[in-house]
Amino acid sequence: MLLVGKRPLCYIRIMTQSVKEILRRVEAWPPEDQEELAEIARDIEARRSGVYRATPEELDAIDEALGQVARGEVASKEEIEAAFAKFRHA
């Protein structure tokens, strides 16, 4: 495989010029901004492929929510309906 810099040439050829330019600049971004871009890219990829892959953080949040349900730490149906009714009239 032919490399240009550290990138495979095949990827560079099929990307639009605007994507190439932004990806070159991304390398200088702080890690949290790079991760935010990666999350956005994952969302786009999931939309295009129909397959969503949850991040480790999302999986942890799901596990926590399921644990709360198992421990009975969630609102009852009546409590939820009362909260919605209160905010609908606010």
C-alpha positions in Angstrom: 0.0 0.0 0.0 1.3 3.4 -1.0 1.6 5.9 1.9 1.5 9.6 1.8 2.9 10.9 5.0 1.4 8.4 7.5 -1.9 8.0 5.6 -2.7 5.3 3.0 -3.1 6.9 -0.4 -6.4 5.1 -1.1 -8.1 7.1 1.7 -6.7 10.4 0.5 -7.9 9.9 -3.0 -11.5 9.2 -2.2 -12.0 12.0 0.3 -13.2 15.5 -0.7 -10.7 18.3 -0.5 -12.6 19.9 2.4 -12.4 16.6 4.4 -8.7 16.3 3.6 -8.0 19.8 4.9 -10.0 19.5 8.1 -8.4 16.1 8.9 -4.9 17.6 8.6 -5.9 20.3 11.1 -7.6 17.9 13.5 -4.2 16.5 14.5 -3.4 19.7 16.3 -6.8 19.8 18.2 -7.0 18.9 21.9 -7.9 15.3 22.5 -11.4 16.2 23.8 -12.2 18.0 20.5 -10.8 15.1 18.5 -13.1 12.7 20.4 -16.1 15.0 19.8 -15.4 14.8 16.1 -15.0 11.0 16.3 -18.5 10.8 18.0 -20.0 12.9 15.2 -18.4 10.7 12.6 -19.7 7.5 14.3 -23.2 9.0 14.2 -22.9 9.6 10.5 -21.5 6.2 9.9 -24.3 4.6 11.9 -26.9 6.5 9.9 -25.3 5.4 6.6 -24.8 1.8 7.6 -27.9 1.3 9.7 -25.6 -0.1 12.5 -25.0 1.9 15.6 -22.0 1.0 17.8 -22.4 2.4 21.3 -19.3 4.1 22.9 -17.9 2.6 26.1 -19.5 5.6 28.0 -22.9 4.9 26.5 -22.6 1.2 27.4 -21.7 2.2 31.0 -24.7 4.5 31.1 -27.0 1.7 29.9 -25.6 -0.7 32.5 -26.1 1.9 35.2 -29.7 2.5 34.1 -30.4 -1.2 34.0 -28.9 -1.5 37.5 -31.2 1.2 38.8 -34.2 -0.5 37.3 -33.2 -3.8 38.9 -32.7 -2.1 42.3 -36.1 -0.4 42.0 -34.5 3.1 41.9 -36.7 4.5 39.1 -40.0 6.4 39.2 -43.3 4.6 39.0 -45.6 5.1 36.0 -47.8 7.3 38.2 -44.9 9.5 39.3 -43.8 10.0 35.7 -47.3 10.9 34.6 -47.6 13.4 37.5 -44.4 15.0 36.5 -45.4 15.4 32.9 -48.8 16.7 33.9 -47.1 19.3 36.1 -44.8 20.6 33.4 -47.5 20.5 30.6 -49.4 23.1 32.6 -46.4 25.3 33.6 
